[in-house]
Amino acid sequence: MIPVNSVLQVGHFPEIMQAEIDRRLSPVRHLNLDAPIPSGNFEAILIRSNTKLPQSLIQQIPSIRLVATCGVGYDNLPLPYLKANNIKASNTPGVLNDAVCELAIGMMLSLMRRIPESQEYVKSSAWSKAPFKLTTTLAGKRVGIAGMGRIGQDLAQRLEPFKVKIAYTGPSPKKVPYTYYQSIQELAKASDVLFLACPATSKTEKLVNAKVLDALGPSGYLINIARGSVVDEVALLDALQHNQIAGAALDVFDNEPNPNSAFFSLNNVLLTPHIGSATSETRIAMTNLAVDNLEAFFTQQPLPSEVNN
């Protein structure tokens, strides 16, 4: 049982998620981060992974002992401060793998087969004047995955039936049946399609730079379902504008929800508004896991998905 006035909800949640939160607990809502913090005996914070949690806010509530973020990413949290002050953190991994992998593969196929463009070709009646351009098939291609964690492994398993050769990179080799490369530049050189599925950390910031894009080459495709910070967007824009890579499918950006408008005029990109986990089923599952972490904390049980970084 979660005590009343013990959980501070920071920021807005979509209606379907808020309904699930309200069904299981009664948080005190702090929707405007610029407003004074409401009164309460707060021991935990509930927040979405797309809402930045200011360290200054936590410093004003010394009783906080847990921050439960709803999302697999936790780069929105001031982790060094939390660790230094013995404040636990939790996230919601695993439950969003299916939705994220589905979108990743859908984006890849849409980009390579130019599905959005082909639909407009039919709608504009251009088809009656000339056949649509030839596109690129996935079968036989070399697919690289940067980040062989839960999502990376699930993604690889879904890719296997497409008759592709899979390789990956990460901090260390995993017990998986795929070729391991120590650096992302080596992986890019050996890939026709490069997926980014790694966490956003100081070590992965601008992991994909001009050298990596050059290694990927003019027939290579980049698919980013990780975080915008993993890619040097200036270098990516330059590579796309000069056809140094074949194309990019991006679900995440540096400046969300206002990405660089230079992407909008390019015909070799596919852009989606950070919808990797945006299905009703997934968002409900994420919300319930976040609340499960809160309940475990207040009943002094191990957290189902504690962040240990």
C-alpha atoms as a printed R data frame, in Angstrom:
    type eleno elety resid chain resno      x       y       z
1   ATOM     1    CA   MET     A     1  0.000   0.000   0.000
2   ATOM     2    CA   ILE     A     2  1.365   3.393  -0.998
3   ATOM     3    CA   PRO     A     3  0.715   6.082   1.641
4   ATOM     4    CA   VAL     A     4 -1.300   9.146   0.617
5   ATOM     5    CA   ASN     A     5  0.758  12.262  -0.212
6   ATOM     6    CA   SER     A     6  3.942  10.192  -0.387
7   ATOM     7    CA   VAL     A     7  4.416  10.237  -4.203
8   ATOM     8    CA   LEU     A     8  5.026  13.399  -6.184
9   ATOM     9    CA   GLN     A     9  4.087  13.068  -9.859
10  ATOM    10    CA   VAL     A    10  6.341  15.396 -11.844
11  ATOM    11    CA   GLY     A    11  5.041  16.444 -15.268
12  ATOM    12    CA   HIS     A    12  2.139  15.383 -17.452
13  ATOM    13    CA   PHE     A    13  1.283  11.814 -18.396
14  ATOM    14    CA   PRO     A    14 -0.939  10.898 -21.388
15  ATOM    15    CA   GLU     A    15 -4.559  10.280 -20.445
16  ATOM    16    CA   ILE     A    16 -4.351   6.498 -20.726
17  ATOM    17    CA   MET     A    17 -1.299   6.403 -18.437
18  ATOM    18    CA   GLN     A    18 -2.757   8.893 -15.962
19  ATOM    19    CA   ALA     A    19 -5.883   6.769 -15.640
20  ATOM    20    CA   GLU     A    20 -3.748   3.745 -14.749
21  ATOM    21    CA   ILE     A    21 -1.746   5.781 -12.221
22  ATOM    22    CA   ASP     A    22 -4.913   7.106 -10.596
23  ATOM    23    CA   ARG     A    23 -6.340   3.582 -10.458
24  ATOM    24    CA   ARG     A    24 -3.428   2.318  -8.388
25  ATOM    25    CA   LEU     A    25 -2.335   5.288  -6.279
26  ATOM    26    CA   SER     A    26 -3.108   8.900  -5.447
27  ATOM    27    CA   PRO     A    27 -0.072  10.997  -6.352
28  ATOM    28    CA   VAL     A    28  0.235  14.699  -5.758
29  ATOM    29    CA   ARG     A    29  0.653  16.260  -9.203
30  ATOM    30    CA   HIS     A    30  3.365  18.801  -9.921
31  ATOM    31    CA   LEU     A    31  2.639  19.541 -13.572
32  ATOM    32    CA   ASN     A    32  4.384  22.900 -13.930
33  ATOM    33    CA   LEU     A    33  8.032  22.591 -12.944
34  ATOM    34    CA   ASP     A    34  8.318  26.380 -12.632
35  ATOM    35    CA   ALA     A    35  5.601  26.487  -9.976
36  ATOM    36    CA   PRO     A    36  6.225  25.994  -6.237
37  ATOM    37    CA   ILE     A    37  6.363  22.361  -5.134
38  ATOM    38    CA   PRO     A    38  3.069  21.212  -3.533
39  ATOM    39    CA   SER     A    39  3.098  20.246   0.116
40  ATOM    40    CA   GLY     A    40  3.254  16.595   1.102
41  ATOM    41    CA   ASN     A    41  5.300  13.934   2.858
42  ATOM    42    CA   PHE     A    42  7.051  12.894  -0.327
43  ATOM    43    CA   GLU     A    43  9.360   9.879  -0.329
44  ATOM    44    CA   ALA     A    44  9.167   9.099  -4.057
45  ATOM    45    CA   ILE     A    45  8.887  10.846  -7.403
46  ATOM    46    CA   LEU     A    46  7.041   9.456 -10.446
47  ATOM    47    CA   ILE     A    47  8.108  10.904 -13.792
48  ATOM    48    CA   ARG     A    48  8.165  10.074 -17.518
49  ATOM    49    CA   SER     A    49 11.479   9.488 -19.254
50  ATOM    50    CA   ASN     A    50 10.839  12.408 -21.625
51  ATOM    51    CA   THR     A    51 10.554  14.873 -18.725
52  ATOM    52    CA   LYS     A    52 13.832  16.269 -17.399
53  ATOM    53    CA   LEU     A    53 14.051  16.035 -13.623
54  ATOM    54    CA   PRO     A    54 15.977  19.045 -12.287
55  ATOM    55    CA   GLN     A    55 18.441  18.293  -9.524
56  ATOM    56    CA   SER     A    56 17.286  21.509  -7.868
57  ATOM    57    CA   LEU     A    57 13.787  20.068  -7.470
58  ATOM    58    CA   ILE     A    58 15.031  17.003  -5.587
59  ATOM    59    CA   GLN     A    59 17.241  19.171  -3.418
60  ATOM    60    CA   GLN     A    60 14.118  20.933  -2.186
61  ATOM    61    CA   ILE     A    61 12.655  17.613  -0.986
62  ATOM    62    CA   PRO     A    62 15.295  15.930   1.215
63  ATOM    63    CA   SER     A    63 12.839  13.148   2.122
64  ATOM    64    CA   ILE     A    64 12.925  11.683  -1.414
65  ATOM    65    CA   ARG     A    65 14.375   8.160  -1.479
66  ATOM    66    CA   LEU     A    66 13.191   6.878  -4.885
67  ATOM    67    CA   VAL     A    67 12.697   8.270  -8.381
68  ATOM    68    CA   ALA     A    68 10.552   5.997 -10.576
69  ATOM    69    CA   THR     A    69 10.834   6.946 -14.236
70  ATOM    70    CA   CYS     A    70  8.316   5.593 -16.728
71  ATOM    71    CA   GLY     A    71 10.421   4.601 -19.747
72  ATOM    72    CA   VAL     A    72 13.481   2.504 -20.485
73  ATOM    73    CA   GLY     A    73 15.758   5.558 -20.734
74  ATOM    74    CA   TYR     A    74 16.912   7.321 -17.588
75  ATOM    75    CA   ASP     A    75 19.084  10.057 -19.065
76  ATOM    76    CA   ASN     A    76 16.434  12.489 -17.769
77  ATOM    77    CA   LEU     A    77 17.581  11.833 -14.192
78  ATOM    78    CA   PRO     A    78 20.501  13.454 -12.333
79  ATOM    79    CA   LEU     A    79 22.044  10.065 -11.589
80  ATOM    80    CA   PRO     A    80 25.289  11.283  -9.964
81  ATOM    81    CA   TYR     A    81 23.271  13.308  -7.437
82  ATOM    82    CA   LEU     A    82 20.894  10.402  -6.775
83  ATOM    83    CA   LYS     A    83 23.775   7.999  -6.204
84  ATOM    84    CA   ALA     A    84 25.646  10.425  -3.963
85  ATOM    85    CA   ASN     A    85 22.547  10.846  -1.800
86  ATOM    86    CA   ASN     A    86 21.504   7.174  -1.687
87  ATOM    87    CA   ILE     A    87 18.339   7.820  -3.687
88  ATOM    88    CA   LYS     A    88 17.197   4.787  -5.651
89  ATOM    89    CA   ALA     A    89 16.047   5.013  -9.278
90  ATOM    90    CA   SER     A    90 13.929   2.659 -11.368
91  ATOM    91    CA   ASN     A    91 12.900   2.456 -15.017
92  ATOM    92    CA   THR     A    92 10.592   0.266 -17.116
93  ATOM    93    CA   PRO     A    93 12.681  -1.995 -19.390
94  ATOM    94    CA   GLY     A    94 11.430  -5.049 -21.216
95  ATOM    95    CA   VAL     A    95  7.753  -4.121 -21.468
96  ATOM    96    CA   LEU     A    96  8.341  -1.784 -24.396
97  ATOM    97    CA   ASN     A    97 10.654  -4.019 -26.450
98  ATOM    98    CA   ASP     A    98  7.930  -5.306 -28.766
99  ATOM    99    CA   ALA     A    99  6.618  -1.870 -29.694
100 ATOM   100    CA   VAL     A   100 10.073  -0.356 -30.182
101 ATOM   101    CA   CYS     A   101 11.287  -3.256 -32.335
102 ATOM   102    CA   GLU     A   102  8.111  -3.185 -34.417
103 ATOM   103    CA   LEU     A   103  8.608   0.503 -35.137
104 ATOM   104    CA   ALA     A   104 12.309   0.057 -35.863
105 ATOM   105    CA   ILE     A   105 11.657  -2.580 -38.507
106 ATOM   106    CA   GLY     A   106  8.728  -0.629 -39.907
107 ATOM   107    CA   MET     A   107 10.884   2.482 -40.234
108 ATOM   108    CA   MET     A   108 13.674   0.542 -41.901
109 ATOM   109    CA   LEU     A   109 11.364  -1.035 -44.475
110 ATOM   110    CA   SER     A   110  9.526   2.250 -45.061
111 ATOM   111    CA   LEU     A   111 12.830   4.016 -45.683
112 ATOM   112    CA   MET     A   112 14.387   1.390 -47.927
113 ATOM   113    CA   ARG     A   113 11.200   0.703 -49.918
114 ATOM   114    CA   ARG     A   114 10.128   4.403 -49.818
115 ATOM   115    CA   ILE     A   115  6.637   3.459 -48.651
116 ATOM   116    CA   PRO     A   116  5.434   6.953 -47.595
117 ATOM   117    CA   GLU     A   117  6.680   8.408 -50.886
118 ATOM   118    CA   SER     A   118  5.046   5.627 -52.912
119 ATOM   119    CA   GLN     A   119  1.688   6.276 -51.245
120 ATOM   120    CA   GLU     A   120  1.869   9.937 -52.214
121 ATOM   121    CA   TYR     A   121  2.813   8.830 -55.727
122 ATOM   122    CA   VAL     A   122 -0.484   6.959 -55.996
123 ATOM   123    CA   LYS     A   123 -2.546   9.714 -54.366
124 ATOM   124    CA   SER     A   124 -1.143  12.392 -56.667
125 ATOM   125    CA   SER     A   125 -1.994  10.320 -59.776
126 ATOM   126    CA   ALA     A   126  1.688  10.375 -60.764
127 ATOM   127    CA   TRP     A   127  1.504   6.588 -61.196
128 ATOM   128    CA   SER     A   128 -0.704   7.071 -64.270
129 ATOM   129    CA   LYS     A   129  2.132   8.987 -65.950
130 ATOM   130    CA   ALA     A   130  5.123   6.806 -65.058
131 ATOM   131    CA   PRO     A   131  6.088   3.801 -62.914
132 ATOM   132    CA   PHE     A   132  7.437   4.460 -59.421
133 ATOM   133    CA   LYS     A   133 11.215   4.376 -58.985
134 ATOM   134    CA   LEU     A   134 13.016   1.183 -58.042
135 ATOM   135    CA   THR     A   135 13.951   0.821 -54.376
136 ATOM   136    CA   THR     A   136 16.221  -1.401 -52.250
137 ATOM   137    CA   THR     A   137 15.505  -4.857 -50.829
138 ATOM   138    CA   LEU     A   138 16.533  -5.929 -47.335
139 ATOM   139    CA   ALA     A   139 17.239  -9.593 -48.080
140 ATOM   140    CA   GLY     A   140 20.959 -10.346 -48.245
141 ATOM   141    CA   LYS     A   141 21.983  -7.121 -46.530
142 ATOM   142    CA   ARG     A   142 24.414  -6.766 -43.620
143 ATOM   143    CA   VAL     A   143 22.679  -5.334 -40.559
144 ATOM   144    CA   GLY     A   144 24.587  -3.796 -37.652
145 ATOM   145    CA   ILE     A   145 23.126  -3.076 -34.215
146 ATOM   146    CA   ALA     A   146 24.838  -0.640 -31.863
147 ATOM   147    CA   GLY     A   147 23.725  -1.846 -28.444
148 ATOM   148    CA   MET     A   148 22.988  -5.529 -27.865
149 ATOM   149    CA   GLY     A   149 20.897  -5.091 -24.725
150 ATOM   150    CA   ARG     A   150 17.280  -6.192 -24.304
151 ATOM   151    CA   ILE     A   151 15.991  -4.190 -27.256
152 ATOM   152    CA   GLY     A   152 19.019  -4.956 -29.424
153 ATOM   153    CA   GLN     A   153 18.648  -8.703 -28.881
154 ATOM   154    CA   ASP     A   154 14.893  -8.644 -29.517
155 ATOM   155    CA   LEU     A   155 15.496  -6.604 -32.661
156 ATOM   156    CA   ALA     A   156 18.108  -9.081 -33.918
157 ATOM   157    CA   GLN     A   157 15.730 -12.011 -33.416
158 ATOM   158    CA   ARG     A   158 13.054 -10.241 -35.456
159 ATOM   159    CA   LEU     A   159 15.541  -9.475 -38.223
160 ATOM   160    CA   GLU     A   160 16.750 -13.062 -38.666
161 ATOM   161    CA   PRO     A   161 13.813 -14.169 -40.887
162 ATOM   162    CA   PHE     A   162 14.631 -11.361 -43.343
163 ATOM   163    CA   LYS     A   163 17.689 -13.322 -44.551
164 ATOM   164    CA   VAL     A   164 20.225 -10.776 -43.336
165 ATOM   165    CA   LYS     A   165 23.668 -11.093 -41.770
166 ATOM   166    CA   ILE     A   166 23.678  -9.552 -38.269
167 ATOM   167    CA   ALA     A   167 26.585  -7.980 -36.378
168 ATOM   168    CA   TYR     A   168 26.782  -5.712 -33.344
169 ATOM   169    CA   THR     A   169 28.907  -3.560 -31.105
170 ATOM   170    CA   GLY     A   170 28.796  -2.643 -27.441
171 ATOM   171    CA   PRO     A   171 31.002  -2.404 -24.353
172 ATOM   172    CA   SER     A   172 31.739  -6.141 -24.489
173 ATOM   173    CA   PRO     A   173 30.724  -9.274 -26.440
174 ATOM   174    CA   LYS     A   174 27.455 -10.990 -25.509
175 ATOM   175    CA   LYS     A   175 26.455 -14.648 -25.707
176 ATOM   176    CA   VAL     A   176 24.643 -14.167 -28.998
177 ATOM   177    CA   PRO     A   177 25.194 -15.806 -32.410
178 ATOM   178    CA   TYR     A   178 26.235 -12.600 -34.145
179 ATOM   179    CA   THR     A   179 29.586 -11.103 -35.144
180 ATOM   180    CA   TYR     A   180 31.014  -8.650 -32.608
181 ATOM   181    CA   TYR     A   181 32.915  -5.491 -33.534
182 ATOM   182    CA   GLN     A   182 34.812  -3.505 -30.916
183 ATOM   183    CA   SER     A   183 34.064  -0.110 -32.455
184 ATOM   184    CA   ILE     A   184 30.990   1.350 -34.087
185 ATOM   185    CA   GLN     A   185 33.145   2.611 -36.956
186 ATOM   186    CA   GLU     A   186 34.181  -0.959 -37.750
187 ATOM   187    CA   LEU     A   187 30.558  -2.070 -37.463
188 ATOM   188    CA   ALA     A   188 29.369   0.725 -39.761
189 ATOM   189    CA   LYS     A   189 31.928  -0.251 -42.391
190 ATOM   190    CA   ALA     A   190 30.626  -3.824 -42.287
191 ATOM   191    CA   SER     A   191 26.936  -2.801 -42.444
192 ATOM   192    CA   ASP     A   192 24.377  -1.848 -45.060
193 ATOM   193    CA   VAL     A   193 21.872  -0.928 -42.352
194 ATOM   194    CA   LEU     A   194 22.961   0.404 -38.955
195 ATOM   195    CA   PHE     A   195 20.504   0.422 -36.047
196 ATOM   196    CA   LEU     A   196 21.145   2.480 -32.920
197 ATOM   197    CA   ALA     A   197 19.687   0.790 -29.835
198 ATOM   198    CA   CYS     A   198 22.171   1.863 -27.159
199 ATOM   199    CA   PRO     A   199 21.454   3.909 -24.020
200 ATOM   200    CA   ALA     A   200 22.160   7.628 -23.848
201 ATOM   201    CA   THR     A   201 25.211   8.091 -21.627
202 ATOM   202    CA   SER     A   202 28.312  10.261 -21.611
203 ATOM   203    CA   LYS     A   203 30.109   7.431 -23.427
204 ATOM   204    CA   THR     A   204 27.540   7.240 -26.241
205 ATOM   205    CA   GLU     A   205 27.086  10.985 -26.796
206 ATOM   206    CA   LYS     A   206 27.642  11.695 -30.519
207 ATOM   207    CA   LEU     A   207 28.741   8.095 -30.930
208 ATOM   208    CA   VAL     A   208 27.733   8.346 -34.579
209 ATOM   209    CA   ASN     A   209 29.946  11.073 -36.000
210 ATOM   210    CA   ALA     A   210 31.273  12.017 -39.432
211 ATOM   211    CA   LYS     A   211 33.797   9.142 -39.424
212 ATOM   212    CA   VAL     A   212 31.122   6.579 -38.636
213 ATOM   213    CA   LEU     A   213 28.812   7.953 -41.328
214 ATOM   214    CA   ASP     A   214 31.667   7.908 -43.827
215 ATOM   215    CA   ALA     A   215 32.294   4.255 -42.918
216 ATOM   216    CA   LEU     A   216 28.596   3.473 -43.435
217 ATOM   217    CA   GLY     A   217 28.928   4.867 -46.943
218 ATOM   218    CA   PRO     A   218 26.671   6.011 -49.786
219 ATOM   219    CA   SER     A   219 24.620   2.808 -49.868
220 ATOM   220    CA   GLY     A   220 24.157   2.589 -46.094
221 ATOM   221    CA   TYR     A   221 21.070   3.374 -44.002
222 ATOM   222    CA   LEU     A   222 20.951   4.653 -40.409
223 ATOM   223    CA   ILE     A   223 17.992   3.857 -38.091
224 ATOM   224    CA   ASN     A   224 17.946   5.645 -34.730
225 ATOM   225    CA   ILE     A   225 15.546   4.352 -32.058
226 ATOM   226    CA   ALA     A   226 17.928   5.184 -29.177
227 ATOM   227    CA   ARG     A   227 18.268   8.873 -28.264
228 ATOM   228    CA   GLY     A   228 19.046  11.970 -30.301
229 ATOM   229    CA   SER     A   229 22.234  12.579 -28.327
230 ATOM   230    CA   VAL     A   230 23.773   9.381 -29.745
231 ATOM   231    CA   VAL     A   231 24.114  11.059 -33.164
232 ATOM   232    CA   ASP     A   232 26.059  14.152 -34.185
233 ATOM   233    CA   GLU     A   233 23.138  15.787 -35.994
234 ATOM   234    CA   VAL     A   234 25.322  18.339 -37.779
235 ATOM   235    CA   ALA     A   235 27.395  15.526 -39.266
236 ATOM   236    CA   LEU     A   236 24.272  13.522 -40.110
237 ATOM   237    CA   LEU     A   237 22.636  16.436 -41.909
238 ATOM   238    CA   ASP     A   238 25.791  17.016 -43.910
239 ATOM   239    CA   ALA     A   239 25.985  13.337 -44.852
240 ATOM   240    CA   LEU     A   240 22.332  13.279 -45.929
241 ATOM   241    CA   GLN     A   241 22.534  16.532 -47.861
242 ATOM   242    CA   HIS     A   242 25.561  15.318 -49.810
243 ATOM   243    CA   ASN     A   243 24.300  11.731 -50.240
244 ATOM   244    CA   GLN     A   244 27.228  10.360 -48.252
245 ATOM   245    CA   ILE     A   245 24.760   7.817 -46.848
246 ATOM   246    CA   ALA     A   246 21.652   6.477 -48.585
247 ATOM   247    CA   GLY     A   247 19.200   7.578 -45.929
248 ATOM   248    CA   ALA     A   248 18.197   7.793 -42.275
249 ATOM   249    CA   ALA     A   249 15.084   6.914 -40.283
250 ATOM   250    CA   LEU     A   250 14.883   8.885 -37.044
251 ATOM   251    CA   ASP     A   251 12.433   8.487 -34.166
252 ATOM   252    CA   VAL     A   252 14.540  10.600 -31.793
253 ATOM   253    CA   PHE     A   253 16.220  13.981 -32.047
254 ATOM   254    CA   ASP     A   254 18.450  16.388 -30.161
255 ATOM   255    CA   ASN     A   255 15.780  19.018 -29.611
256 ATOM   256    CA   GLU     A   256 12.434  17.323 -29.033
257 ATOM   257    CA   PRO     A   257  9.687  18.159 -29.887
258 ATOM   258    CA   ASN     A   258 11.279  20.783 -32.152
259 ATOM   259    CA   PRO     A   259 13.893  18.965 -34.251
260 ATOM   260    CA   ASN     A   260 16.209  20.753 -36.643
261 ATOM   261    CA   SER     A   261 14.011  21.904 -39.551
262 ATOM   262    CA   ALA     A   262 16.843  21.148 -41.996
263 ATOM   263    CA   PHE     A   263 15.662  17.524 -41.886
264 ATOM   264    CA   PHE     A   264 12.251  18.485 -43.286
265 ATOM   265    CA   SER     A   265 13.437  19.354 -46.793
266 ATOM   266    CA   LEU     A   266 15.380  16.126 -47.332
267 ATOM   267    CA   ASN     A   267 13.957  13.303 -49.427
268 ATOM   268    CA   ASN     A   268 16.233  10.624 -47.980
269 ATOM   269    CA   VAL     A   269 14.887  10.689 -44.420
270 ATOM   270    CA   LEU     A   270 11.935   9.170 -42.580
271 ATOM   271    CA   LEU     A   271 10.947  11.078 -39.443
272 ATOM   272    CA   THR     A   272  8.646   9.990 -36.609
273 ATOM   273    CA   PRO     A   273  7.825  11.873 -33.363
274 ATOM   274    CA   HIS     A   274  9.499   9.622 -30.753
275 ATOM   275    CA   ILE     A   275  6.757   6.996 -30.897
276 ATOM   276    CA   GLY     A   276  8.825   3.881 -30.212
277 ATOM   277    CA   SER     A   277  6.718   2.845 -27.212
278 ATOM   278    CA   ALA     A   278  3.596   4.770 -28.231
279 ATOM   279    CA   THR     A   279  0.997   2.025 -28.259
280 ATOM   280    CA   SER     A   280 -1.852   1.801 -25.761
281 ATOM   281    CA   GLU     A   281 -0.813  -1.660 -24.611
282 ATOM   282    CA   THR     A   282  2.821  -0.682 -24.085
283 ATOM   283    CA   ARG     A   283  2.117   2.556 -22.246
284 ATOM   284    CA   ILE     A   284 -0.204   0.776 -19.819
285 ATOM   285    CA   ALA     A   285  2.435  -1.911 -19.195
286 ATOM   286    CA   MET     A   286  5.100   0.769 -18.638
287 ATOM   287    CA   THR     A   287  2.875   2.609 -16.179
288 ATOM   288    CA   ASN     A   288  2.138  -0.545 -14.221
289 ATOM   289    CA   LEU     A   289  5.820  -1.447 -13.957
290 ATOM   290    CA   ALA     A   290  6.615   2.064 -12.710
291 ATOM   291    CA   VAL     A   291  3.904   1.721 -10.053
292 ATOM   292    CA   ASP     A   292  5.141  -1.796  -9.226
293 ATOM   293    CA   ASN     A   293  8.497  -0.221  -8.388
294 ATOM   294    CA   LEU     A   294  6.793   2.309  -6.137
295 ATOM   295    CA   GLU     A   295  4.814  -0.395  -4.334
296 ATOM   296    CA   ALA     A   296  7.942  -2.513  -3.850
297 ATOM   297    CA   PHE     A   297  9.741   0.487  -2.383
298 ATOM   298    CA   PHE     A   298  7.005   1.294   0.122
299 ATOM   299    CA   THR     A   299  6.664  -2.349   1.175
300 ATOM   300    CA   GLN     A   300 10.449  -2.641   1.500
301 ATOM   301    CA   GLN     A   301 10.745  -5.253  -1.237
302 ATOM   302    CA   PRO     A   302 13.411  -5.429  -3.995
303 ATOM   303    CA   LEU     A   303 12.592  -3.113  -6.873
304 ATOM   304    CA   PRO     A   304 11.486  -5.039 -10.000
305 ATOM   305    CA   SER     A   305 13.637  -2.841 -12.256
306 ATOM   306    CA   GLU     A   306 16.135  -0.781 -10.309
307 ATOM   307    CA   VAL     A   307 18.647   1.356 -12.202
308 ATOM   308    CA   ASN     A   308 22.114   0.335 -11.009
309 ATOM   309    CA   ASN     A   309 24.252   2.842 -12.944
